Amino acid sequence: MSVRELVVLGTASQVPTRHRNHNGYLLRWDGEGILFDPGEGTQRQMLRAGVAAHDIDRICVTHFHGDHSLGLAGVIQRINLDRVPHPVTAHYPASGQRFFDRLRYATAYRETVGLDRVPLDGEGGVLAVTDAYTLQGRRLSHPVESYGYRLTEPDRRRMLPAKLAGHGITGPDVGRLQREGELRGVTLDEVSEHRRGQRFAFVMDTRLCDGAFALAEGCDMLVIESTFLDEDGRLAADHGHLTAGQAARVAKESGVRHLVLTHFSQRYHDPAVFEEQARAAGFEGELTIARDLITVPVPTRHQ
């Protein structure tokens, strides 16, 4: 049975608090795990959340501020210590190659696992294409080069058993019809329907920009920073961040089904206010105010 869920490892912004670790998010997508923005303390948060190094197939870093990347050293060394049996691929801004290399080799250890590197540059683009998804990156607007990520499942066909039976199509003939598109005068369109693939986006440190909207477009789940409350919009703009209302605007205008707000400034102590401001901005879909060590299921597919 496939599992698609977000495991939240940390939700703080620049300064961690007693209740919020630095960033860290693992997306379980069927049999793969994609680790986003491993900040300081990620390895310990993985232990607390029941996430093993073996669960990681990709590491996606949005940018090289410490709260999004200082955990790379420990995570990479743990992958090697545990002799993860599959290659791991890292994605990150190409302009930060020197930071990636410093973190990868921050201390001495024995390398036992292949670590492939597929960095981003320019406006971004397609990073990987698998049977389960296409992974893309898109440039955002932050004082240092920053990219968001989008995962898109291919659209498929959903076979309709009643219509298959009505045409007398059973057993191996179903597969033949799927492969060839027509069988004994019956077309695939007559006995199936289009099934839209699921879409997930991860948008961290950024101002409002075209990239944020493009990444979020039509997503079933959007994980997005909301560092500031709306009354501190000037601070948000100056530091290259979003407010709760701005993040909700991205979700609303992009048709997002489930919005996950995270990356909160330590200046705020009542997370309920973020939800209030997101709702005031007009977002009516499912909404989660992220907390450390929670698991958030990706919404089920549209039927």
C-alpha positions as CSV (number, residue, x, y, z in Angstrom):
1,M,0.0,0.0,0.0
2,S,1.4,3.4,-1.0
3,V,2.0,6.0,1.7
4,R,2.1,9.7,0.9
5,E,2.6,11.9,3.9
6,L,4.7,14.8,5.2
7,V,6.7,14.2,8.4
8,V,7.5,17.6,10.0
9,L,10.8,17.5,11.8
10,G,11.2,21.2,12.6
11,T,9.3,24.5,12.1
12,A,11.4,27.3,13.5
13,S,12.9,30.1,11.4
14,Q,16.3,31.6,12.2
15,V,16.2,30.9,15.9
16,P,14.9,27.6,17.3
17,T,12.7,27.7,20.5
18,R,11.9,25.3,23.3
19,H,9.1,23.8,21.2
20,R,10.4,24.3,17.6
21,N,13.5,22.8,16.1
22,H,15.2,24.3,13.0
23,N,13.6,23.2,9.7
24,G,13.4,19.7,8.4
25,Y,10.6,17.9,6.4
26,L,10.5,14.4,5.0
27,L,8.0,13.7,2.3
28,R,7.1,10.0,2.0
29,W,6.0,9.3,-1.6
30,D,5.1,5.6,-2.0
31,G,8.5,3.9,-1.6
32,E,10.7,7.0,-1.6
33,G,11.6,9.7,0.9
34,I,12.6,13.2,0.0
35,L,14.2,15.2,2.8
36,F,13.7,19.0,2.5
37,D,15.9,21.6,4.2
38,P,17.7,19.7,7.0
39,G,18.5,22.4,9.5
40,E,20.5,22.0,12.7
41,G,19.3,19.1,14.9
42,T,17.6,17.2,12.0
43,Q,19.3,13.9,12.8
44,R,17.9,13.9,16.4
45,Q,14.4,14.9,15.1
46,M,14.5,12.0,12.7
47,L,15.1,9.7,15.6
48,R,12.1,11.2,17.5
49,A,9.9,11.0,14.5
50,G,10.8,7.4,13.5
51,V,12.6,8.4,10.3
52,A,15.7,6.3,9.4
53,A,18.6,7.2,7.2
54,H,17.4,4.4,4.9
55,D,14.2,6.3,4.3
56,I,16.0,9.1,2.4
57,D,16.4,8.9,-1.3
58,R,16.7,12.6,-2.1
59,I,17.8,15.7,-0.2
60,C,16.4,19.0,-1.5
61,V,17.9,22.3,-0.1
62,T,16.2,25.5,-0.9
63,H,19.1,27.8,0.0
64,F,22.2,28.0,2.2
65,H,21.0,29.9,5.3
66,G,21.9,27.8,8.4
67,D,18.4,27.1,9.5
68,H,17.8,25.2,6.2
69,S,21.1,23.5,5.8
70,L,23.3,23.1,8.9
71,G,21.9,19.6,9.5
72,L,23.4,18.4,6.2
73,A,26.6,17.4,7.8
74,G,25.0,15.1,10.3
75,V,22.5,13.6,7.9
76,I,25.1,12.9,5.2
77,Q,27.4,11.2,7.7
78,R,24.5,9.2,9.1
79,I,23.6,8.0,5.6
80,N,27.2,6.7,5.3
81,L,27.4,5.3,8.8
82,D,24.2,3.3,8.3
83,R,25.4,2.2,4.8
84,V,22.2,3.1,3.1
85,P,21.8,0.5,0.3
86,H,20.7,2.9,-2.4
87,P,22.2,6.0,-4.0
88,V,21.0,9.3,-2.6
89,T,20.7,12.4,-4.7
90,A,21.1,16.0,-3.5
91,H,19.6,19.1,-5.0
92,Y,20.6,22.6,-4.1
93,P,21.4,26.0,-5.6
94,A,24.6,25.7,-7.8
95,S,25.7,29.0,-6.5
96,G,26.1,27.4,-3.0
97,Q,28.3,24.6,-4.1
98,R,31.1,25.7,-1.8
99,F,28.7,25.6,1.2
100,F,27.5,22.2,0.2
101,D,31.0,20.9,-0.1
102,R,32.0,22.3,3.3
103,L,29.0,20.8,5.0
104,R,29.5,17.4,3.3
105,Y,33.1,17.3,4.5
106,A,32.7,19.2,7.7
107,T,34.5,16.4,9.6
108,A,36.3,13.1,8.9
109,Y,34.1,10.1,8.2
110,R,34.2,7.1,5.9
111,E,32.1,7.4,2.7
112,T,30.2,4.2,1.9
113,V,27.2,5.5,-0.1
114,G,27.1,7.2,-3.5
115,L,25.8,10.8,-3.3
116,D,24.7,12.1,-6.6
117,R,24.5,15.8,-7.1
118,V,22.0,17.6,-9.3
119,P,22.2,21.3,-8.5
120,L,19.9,24.1,-9.8
121,D,20.8,27.3,-11.5
122,G,19.1,30.0,-13.5
123,E,15.3,30.0,-13.2
124,G,15.3,26.2,-12.3
125,G,13.9,23.4,-14.3
126,V,13.3,19.6,-14.3
127,L,15.6,17.8,-11.8
128,A,14.3,14.2,-12.1
129,V,11.7,12.1,-13.9
130,T,10.6,8.8,-12.4
131,D,7.6,6.5,-12.9
132,A,6.1,8.0,-9.8
133,Y,6.8,11.8,-10.2
134,T,8.6,14.6,-11.9
135,L,10.6,16.8,-9.6
136,Q,11.1,20.4,-10.6
137,G,12.8,23.5,-9.0
138,R,11.8,27.1,-9.5
139,R,13.7,30.2,-8.4
140,L,12.3,32.3,-5.6
141,S,13.0,35.8,-4.2
142,H,15.3,35.9,-1.2
143,P,18.5,37.8,-0.3
144,V,20.5,34.7,-1.2
145,E,19.6,32.5,-4.1
146,S,16.7,30.3,-3.2
147,Y,14.6,27.7,-5.0
148,G,11.3,26.0,-4.3
149,Y,10.5,22.4,-5.3
150,R,7.4,20.8,-7.0
151,L,6.6,17.2,-7.3
152,T,4.0,16.1,-9.9
153,E,2.6,12.6,-10.4
154,P,1.9,11.7,-14.0
155,D,-1.8,11.7,-15.0
156,R,-3.2,8.3,-15.6
157,R,-6.4,6.4,-16.6
158,R,-8.8,4.9,-14.0
159,M,-10.5,1.8,-15.4
160,L,-14.2,1.6,-14.7
161,P,-15.2,-2.0,-13.8
162,A,-18.9,-1.7,-14.7
163,K,-18.2,-0.4,-18.2
164,L,-15.5,-3.0,-18.8
165,A,-18.0,-5.7,-17.8
166,G,-20.7,-4.1,-20.0
167,H,-18.4,-4.6,-23.0
168,G,-17.3,-8.1,-21.9
169,I,-13.7,-7.1,-21.3
170,T,-12.0,-9.1,-18.5
171,G,-8.7,-10.5,-17.4
172,P,-5.7,-10.0,-19.7
173,D,-7.8,-8.1,-22.2
174,V,-7.9,-5.2,-19.8
175,G,-4.2,-4.8,-19.9
176,R,-4.2,-5.2,-23.7
177,L,-6.8,-2.4,-24.0
178,Q,-4.7,-0.2,-21.8
179,R,-1.6,-0.8,-23.9
180,E,-3.2,-0.5,-27.3
181,G,-6.0,2.0,-26.7
182,E,-8.6,-0.1,-28.5
183,L,-9.9,-3.7,-28.4
184,R,-12.6,-5.2,-30.5
185,G,-13.9,-1.8,-31.4
186,V,-14.0,-0.6,-27.8
187,T,-11.8,2.5,-27.1
188,L,-10.0,3.2,-23.8
189,D,-12.0,6.4,-23.4
190,E,-15.2,4.4,-23.3
191,V,-14.2,2.3,-20.3
192,S,-12.0,4.6,-18.3
193,E,-11.7,8.1,-17.1
194,H,-8.8,10.6,-16.7
195,R,-7.2,10.5,-13.2
196,R,-5.2,13.6,-12.4
197,G,-1.8,13.0,-10.8
198,Q,-1.2,14.4,-7.3
199,R,0.9,17.5,-6.9
200,F,3.1,18.7,-4.0
201,A,5.1,21.9,-3.6
202,F,7.6,23.1,-1.0
203,V,8.2,26.9,-0.8
204,M,10.5,28.3,1.7
205,D,12.2,31.7,2.2
206,T,10.8,34.1,-0.4
207,R,8.9,37.3,-1.0
208,L,5.8,37.1,-3.1
209,C,7.0,36.3,-6.6
210,D,6.0,34.5,-9.8
211,G,8.0,31.4,-8.8
212,A,5.9,30.8,-5.6
213,F,2.6,30.9,-7.6
214,A,4.0,28.6,-10.3
215,L,5.2,26.1,-7.8
216,A,1.8,26.1,-5.9
217,E,-0.4,26.0,-9.0
218,G,-3.0,23.2,-8.6
219,C,-1.3,21.5,-5.7
220,D,-2.9,19.0,-3.5
221,M,-0.5,20.0,-0.7
222,L,1.6,23.2,-0.4
223,V,4.2,23.5,2.4
224,I,5.1,27.2,2.6
225,E,6.8,29.6,4.9
226,S,4.8,32.2,6.9
227,T,7.6,33.7,9.0
228,F,5.7,36.8,9.9
229,L,2.2,38.0,10.7
230,D,0.6,40.5,8.5
231,E,1.2,43.5,10.7
232,D,4.9,42.9,10.2
233,G,4.7,42.9,6.4
234,R,7.5,45.5,6.1
235,L,9.9,43.2,8.0
236,A,8.8,40.3,5.8
237,A,9.6,42.2,2.6
238,D,12.9,43.6,3.9
239,H,14.1,40.1,4.9
240,G,12.7,38.2,1.9
241,H,9.9,36.4,3.7
242,L,6.1,35.9,3.5
243,T,3.4,36.8,6.0
244,A,0.6,34.4,6.9
245,G,-1.8,36.3,4.8
246,Q,0.6,36.3,1.8
247,A,1.2,32.6,2.1
248,A,-2.6,32.0,2.1
249,R,-3.0,34.2,-0.9
250,V,-0.5,32.1,-2.8
251,A,-2.6,29.0,-1.9
252,K,-5.9,30.6,-2.6
253,E,-5.0,32.0,-6.0
254,S,-3.2,28.7,-7.0
255,G,-6.1,26.4,-6.1
256,V,-4.3,24.5,-3.3
257,R,-6.3,21.9,-1.5
258,H,-4.2,21.5,1.7
259,L,-2.1,24.4,3.0
260,V,0.7,23.7,5.5
261,L,2.1,26.9,7.1
262,T,5.5,26.7,8.8
263,H,8.9,28.5,9.4
264,F,7.6,30.8,12.2
265,S,9.6,33.6,13.8
266,Q,10.4,33.2,17.4
267,R,8.7,36.5,18.2
268,Y,5.3,34.9,18.0
269,H,3.9,32.7,20.7
270,D,0.3,32.0,19.6
271,P,0.2,29.8,16.4
272,A,-3.6,30.3,16.2
273,V,-3.1,33.8,14.9
274,F,-1.4,32.4,11.8
275,E,-4.5,30.4,11.1
276,E,-6.8,33.4,11.7
277,Q,-4.8,35.5,9.3
278,A,-4.7,32.8,6.6
279,R,-8.5,32.4,6.8
280,A,-8.9,36.2,6.8
281,A,-7.0,36.2,3.5
282,G,-9.7,34.0,2.0
283,F,-8.1,30.5,2.0
284,E,-11.0,28.0,2.5
285,G,-9.2,24.7,2.0
286,E,-7.7,22.3,4.5
287,L,-5.2,24.1,6.7
288,T,-2.5,22.9,9.0
289,I,-0.3,25.0,11.3
290,A,2.8,22.9,11.4
291,R,4.2,21.6,14.7
292,D,7.4,19.6,15.2
293,L,7.0,15.9,14.9
294,I,3.5,15.8,13.4
295,T,2.6,13.8,10.3
296,V,0.3,15.3,7.7
297,P,-1.2,13.0,5.0
298,V,-1.2,14.2,1.4
299,P,-4.9,14.6,0.4
300,T,-6.4,11.6,-1.4
301,R,-6.6,11.9,-5.2
302,H,-9.5,13.6,-6.9
303,Q,-12.1,11.0,-7.9
